[in-house]
């Protein structure tokens, strides 16, 4: 983490000579985000060259994604949230990070299910037996899952167990023999199915089966439709409407009159390592897949995030040394503030209505400071226990 007193400042690049009264909103936005992106890229790479087509840098608005953290928060909870962010795969062809991308865990499992081991085609009788064993396992799993839910509810309702902090495993061994029996039955059915599949498809199938089981047993607990919408500079929305209005009255003095200073208490880089369940170089290890519709290459064209840039207590100050421009911005934000049920966004920070309570801030977090020439828009630092993602480094699978 960096020094608690560190303040990060990035200056906007100068525009070429512009002889019009206003700068297009898209041009102003591009300058601001490009400066921010340069800062994020420098932090993630430390000057190490990237491989074109293989390494990808993603720049995220400061309030796009948050994690739980801080002194009172266990490291396991913070790590859970960080991994959940990194689990979403990105498209090689998409320049913006999508927090709702398909899960790497699920995609890896599906890929392993699609591997073609080049074995002989099973007979009808063998396929029928395979289906019977599969159905037996499904029935056993359903029965166990039902009993598992019942047992856990009974455990929570046991006042003595809760008062003595008895673990669920200890409690269920004493009070629910059916749970243990159904669990054993499920394991037996799973073993029978795997043994039969190995007899059909050869010893390499056992390796695949083991890898899939690791994903199921170890990875499951580690676990925006329009990402570009977050990249406006200043915008507003009104209650009952899906339309967004952007501030588009930046004058041609934008590049020299406007300064954005991003401040933070701490800045950390988090490497997302491979879990014990992961399968390295899976696409080259298993390059042959079953033909569609049986096989699905869920990893081609995908990027997996490997490093996250996380800032804590992140705030922003926009200084506008142009009285006319500052008054226009001030009025635009004030109008958005007074809109009942509406909200507004400033450089990725969202205020007011809409969104989740984690990523949206109160309108009172935005204040103004008048100066002799223009003024400042000040966004208070984010909460101590809610660090936010500023960017990510990914690598193509």
Secondary structure, DSSP 8 states (H G I E B T S, - for coil): ---TT-EEEE---------SSB--HHHHHHHHHHHHHHHHHHHHHTT----TTTEEEEE--TTS-B---STTS-HHHHHHHHHHHHHB-EETT--S--TT--BHHHHHHHHHHTB--------HHHHHHHHHHHHHHHHHHHHHHHHHHHHHHHHHH-HHHHHTT--HHHHHHHH-HHHHHHHHHHHHHHHHHHHHHHHHH-HHHHHHHHHHHHIIIIITTT--TTGGGGG-SEEEE-TT---EEE----BTTHHHHEEEEEE-SEEEEEE----TT--TTHHHHT--B--TTT----STTEEEEEEEEEEES-EEEEEE--HHHHHHHHHHHHHHHTSTT-EEEETTEEEESSS-TTTEE-GGGEEEEE-SSSEEEEE----TT--EEEEEEEEE-
